[in-house]
Amino acid sequence: MRAFQQDFEQFSSIKDINYVQLYGYNWGISLPALVSHNTPVPVSHILEQNQFSPLLHIYIQHQSAVAQISSSNLDVRELWLDPRTGQLFRGPFVDWSFNWMTFALGLGSNSTSNSPTLLSLQTYSDSTAIFNYLIQTLTAHDFLHGINWSNKMISEPIANEDIASILSSLPGTIYNRTYLKIIARWPGDRKKWYFKLEGQWNIPDAMWESKVDMDDGLIRFTILPSDIQALHNHQFWLFYDLVGEWDELAESWLSQAHSMFSQLGICKDEWEEYTIMLRFWLELDCQKKHLTQNNRDTPANKPLYLFILPIPKPSDSETIWNSWVTGSKYFWSFDSSGNQEVSEDLELPSLLSRIMVRHVWWDHSAYNAIQQLHISKGFDPRTLSLTQLLEFSILEVIGDEERFEELQGMTFL
C-alpha cells in the first residue's frame, strides 16, 4: 500500500509532458490501481498480452527514443502508453508475470520526418503492420539490435566437475544448451574474453558499497567485526558478465542463424535450444560457526577484509581453471592489501560456493522476424548475404566430430 501512495504523490505532482499525470486511485478487489487522465496503459501489460513479441519490443524501444525518455536506467516496466496519441511516457513501475527484465535503451530512426507516424494500440497485435513500420523506420543494424535485446534467459547450476570445461569452452560460441554441443565459434581473438563482476544479490548495502577492484584482480569487501555475526547463515550471489565482443557475436549469429541451421540440418523445433553464454553467478553461502574464545579475540574496531579471488579467463590453461575450481574462492585478511591471510584459528565464517550459468536464447518469433528481414532485402535466409551486407564477421562452423566430442560428458544439474 505504501508503494501506491508513493506513486500517487510522485506522479500526481509531476507536470513534465513525458510523465504520466495521475489523478487518483481506482480501488479494485485486491489492490488499488492508479487512475490517469485519459487512461494511459502500462507497456508491461501490452507486451505481456502480446506474448512479449520481439517486433513489438523493438517498436517500444524505438518509441522510447522518439519520446526522448530512453535511458540505460529506465526499466521498460516504467513505461506507459497514451492510447489516443500512441506516445510513451514514464510512470509507476508495473510488473509482469514473466521472469525477465529489459531497459528502454532506445533505437534510432532513418526517417527524415521529425514526427514519424505512431502505430495505434489496435495494431500492436498485427506483426505484419509492426514489421512494415520497422523496416521503413529503422536500419537493418538497429533492427538486429532490437532482436538481440528481445532475447530470453535461463539459468542453470553446473556440476562441480564440469565448471572448468564449461566456463573455459562455451564463451564466444553458439551451443545447444541441453547437450552442450558447440556449433559455431566467434572468429576473433579469444584472449579478449573475460569475466567481470557486475552485480550482486543479497549482499548487505554497506558491504557492497565498500567494494574495491584491486590491481591484481582481487575484489575486496570491508566488514566490521561487529557485522560478522550477521553474515552467519547468509547466502549471497556475485554475478560476472562475460566481457569481450558479446554483442558482435550475438548480432552476427542472428544475421546468419538461418544459414547455419540449414547448413547443419537443424530443424525448427530445435532453434530455441541454441544459446550464447551471458554470465555466471557465484553463490557464496556463509556457514555459521560457534562463538569461541578465538572469535572473541578478533579486534572489535579493526576492519576485516573479505577478498574474492580473480576469475580465470576462458583462454587460460586447464591447469589454471582446475586450480580455481578446486581451491578456495576467497580469503579473509586484516591487511587492506591482502598480503597476509587471517589464521584459521580465528574461526571466521567459511563460504561454500556454487556456480550457475545464464544462457541467452531467442524464440521462434525472433527468428521468424529475422527471416522477414532477409526477404525484405531480397535475400535468401539460407545464405550469408545479410551478414555480408552488414559487414558482420562470419562465424566458424564446428564440424560434427569436433562438435560432439568437445564437451562430451558434461552436464548441468
N, C-alpha and C positions, 0 to 999 in steps of 0.2 A: 504493500500500500504506500510505503514511503517513496518508492521509485515513481509511482504515478503522480504523487504530489510534487516531487522534484521536477518531473517532466512538465507538469502543468505550469508551475512557477517559471520555469525556464522559457518554454515555447510560447506562453501567452504574453510575455513581456517583450520578446524579440520583434523588431519591426523590419528587419532585413528581408528583402523580397526573395532571397534564396533560402529562407527558412519557413517551415510550416507555421501558420498563425493559428494558435489553439484558443478555443473559447470556453471549454468546459469539459465535463466528464459525461460519458454515457454509462450508467451503472448496469452492467449485464448481470447474468445469473451468478457467475462466479467471480469475475474480475472486472473492474471498471475499464472502459475503453475511452481513450481521449477523443474528443469531438473537435473537428476542424471546420472552419468556414469553407464551404464548397466541397466538403468531404474528400480530402486527399486520401489516397490509397497507399498502404505500405508496400514498397517494392518487394520486400521479402515474401508477402502474400502472393504477389503477381508471379514471381519466379517459381514459388512452390506449386502454385496452381498449374503452371506450365512445365512441370517436371524438370525445372532448372535447365531449360533449353539453352544450349550453348549460343545459338543465334540471338536469342533474347538477352542473354547475358552480355554479349558483345554490344548489342544496341544500348543497353543500360550503361555500360562503360563509356560508350561514345557520348551519350546524352549527359553524363556527369561532367564531361569535358566541355560540352556545349554550354551547360549551365554555369561553368566556371566554379564548380564546387569539388572537383576531383582532388584527391589527396591520398597519400600513402597511409594516412592515419584515419581515413573515413571509411568505416565499415559499410558495406552495401546495405546492411540491415538498418542503417540510419537514414536511408533514402526513402522519400515519399513522392508520389506522382499526383499532379493535379489532372484529373481525368478530362477537364474542359479544354486545357491547352496542351496536354502531353508533356509539360515541363516538370523537371525534377527539382526537389527541394530537400534540404536537410530537416530532420525531425527526430522524434524519440526513437530509440532503438526498439525494433520489433523482431523477435527471434523467429526462426523457422524450425521445423522438426528434423531437418537433415543435419548430420554431424559434419558441417562444412562451413568455412568462412572465407570471405573474399573482400578485398578493398576496392573502393571506387578510384582506380588509378587513372582513368580517363584514356580515351583513344582519339587520335587526331582525325582530321577530315581533309579530303582532297576536293571538297566542294568549294566553288568560288562564291557561293552565296553566304552572306553574313548571317542569315536567318533561315537555315535549312528547314524544310517542312518536317514536322514531327508526326510520327505514326499515332493513330488513335488507339485507345486502350482496347478497342474491339479487335484490332488487327494483331494483337500480341500473341494470339494463338495460331496465326497464319504464318507458318515458317517460310512459305514462298514469298510473301509480301516483305517479311523482315529481311530475307536474303537479298532480294532485289534492291531494297533500300541500302543495305550494307555495301554491296559491290559498286553501287553508284556513289557512295559517300566515302568509303574507306579505301586505302591502298591494300593490295594483297598482303603486304607486310603487316599492316595493322590488323587485318582480318585474322592472320595466323597468330598474332599476339593475343587477340581476344580468345581464339580457340585454346591456346596454351593456358590462359588464365581460367578457362572454364573446366579445368581438369578436376578429377576426383582423387581422393586419397584413401589409403588404407594402411594401418599399422599392424605389424605382426612381431611377436617376440622371436628371437633367434636362439637356437640351441647353442650352448657354450662351445661345443666342438666345431661349430660352423662359423663363429663370429669372424675369425681372421680371414677365412676364404671369402665370405660374403662382403665384408667391408673393404676388402682389397680388390676383389674381382668385378663386382657389379657397378661401381661408379663409372660413369661415362659410357654406359651401354644401354641397349634395349634388350629386355629379357622377359621371359614368361615367369610370372611371379609364383605360379603353382609348382612348376617343375624346375625353376631356376636355370632355365636354358637361355643362354645369350644368343641373340640372332644378329645383332649389329653392334658396332663399336664406333665411337667418335674418333675421327682420324687425327685429331690434334695431339699436342704434347701431353702425355698422361701425367707428367710431373706438375702440371698446372692445377691439378685437382687436389683439394684438401678439405678437411672438416673444420668448421669454425663454430665456436659456441655462440649461439644467437639468442637463447632464451631459456626460460625455466618454468617450472610449475611447482608450487607449494614450498618454495624457499622463503623463509622469513624476510620481510622487506629490508630490514637493516643489514642482514647478511648479504642479500643480493646487491644492495647499493654499495657495499664495501668491495665489490669485485674489482680485481686488478689483473690485467693481462701482463704477465711477466715477459721479459725479453727472451727467456729460454723456453717459452711455450707453456709454462706452468700457469694455472689460473689460481689466484689467491683470494680467499674469503677471510674476513676478520670476524672473530666470535669472542665475546667476553665470557670468561669462565662462569659468570652468573647465568649465562644463557645456555650453558652446556646441557643442563638437565632438560631444558625444553626440547632439545633435539632427540632425546631418547624416544625410541619407537616412532620416530618421524620419518616419513618417506617423501623424497622429493626427486624431481627429474631435471636433468640438463639436456637441452636439445642442440644438436650440432648439425648445422646446414652443410650440405655438400656444395663447396665453392669451386668454381672453375669456369667452364663455358656451358653452364647448365641450360640457359635459355636458348643459346645457339643450338645445342644438341636437341632440345625439345622441339624447336620450330623446324629444324632440318628434318627431324623424324616425321613430324606432321605433314610436311610437304612431300615426303616420299614413302609414307606408310603404305599407300595402296600399291605402289610399285613393288615394295618388299613383300607384302602379303601375297601378291600374285607370283613373284619370283620363287618364294619359298613354299607355295601351296598352302598357305594358312587360311582356313575358312573363316567366314564372317562370324560364326559363333564363338571364335577364339580371339577376336580382335581385342576385346576388353581385358584380356589376360596380360597384354604386353605393356610393360611399365618402365619407368625410369626411377632410380633411387633419388629421393629428395633430401632425406636427413636420417639421422638415427637419434634415439633417445637413450640416455644413460640414466638408469634408475639407481638411486642410492638410498638404501634402507638402513637408517640408524638403529643399531641394536642396543638395547638398554643394558647397562652394566650396574651392578650393585655398588652403592656408595661405600667405598672403603677408605682406610687411612690415606692410601695413595691418592685417591680423588681429592681428599681434603687438603693434601699438600700442594695442590695446584694454586699458584698465586691468584688471589682474589681480584686484583686490579690490573693484572698484566694481560694484554690481549693475547689471544690464541689464534693461530692461523691455520686454516684448512687449505691445503694445496691439492689441486686436481692435476694429475699428470697429463702431459700432451698426448694428443691422439695421433697415431702414425698416419702418414699419407698413404693413399691407395697404391702408390708406386713403390712404397717401401718393401723391403725383403720379407719373406715368410718368417725369418728368424725374429725380426723386429716386431711383427704382428703377433706372433705366438708369445713373445715375451710380455707384450702389453696385455694380451688376453688372460694369461695365466697369473700375472702379477697383480699387485695392489693398484687400484686406480687413484689412490690418494695417500697423503700423509699429513700428520699434524706437526706444527712447529711453533716455538715461541719466538723464532727468528723471522723477521719480516722478509728476509731474502730467501728463506727456506733452506739455508745451508746446513742446518742441524735439525734432524727429526727428533720429535719428542719420544722419550723412552716409553716402551710398552708398559713399564711398571706403573705409570700414572693411570693406566686403565681408562683412557679416553674412549668415547664411543667408536665402535667399529662399524664400517659401512659395507653392507653387502650390495653387490652390483648386478644389474641385469640390463640387457640390450634389446631395444625394439627398433625395427627399421620401418620407415614410412615410404611407401611406394606411391607414385603418381601415375594415373592412367586416364584414358579418355573413353567415353561411352560411344555407342553406335551413332547417336545423333551428331556427335562431334565429327566422326569420320565421314558421315553422310554429308555434312556441311562442307568438309574439305573436298569431297568428290564433286560437289556442285561448283566449288571454286575452280577446280581443274577444268571442268566442262565449260564454265563461263569464259575461260581464257582460250578455249578452243583446243585444249589438251586432252589426251587420253590419260586418265588417272593412273594407269599401269606403267606409264613412262616417267622419266625424270625431268620432263620439260619444265614443270613449275619450279622444281628445285633449282634448275639451271637458270631460269628467268630471274629468280630472286637471289641468285648467286650464293646459295647456301652450300655448305660442304656436303658431299655425298658420303654417306656412312659406309663403313667397311662391313660387308656381309660376312658373317661367320659361317663357315661350311658345316654341314650336318655332323661330320665326325667330331670336329673340334667343339661344336655347339653342345653335343650330347655328352662329351667327356669332361668338359671344363669344370662343371660344378656338380658332377655326378655324386650322388650320395648325400648332398646337403639338404637339410630340412628346416622348416620353421616349426615351432612348437604348436 
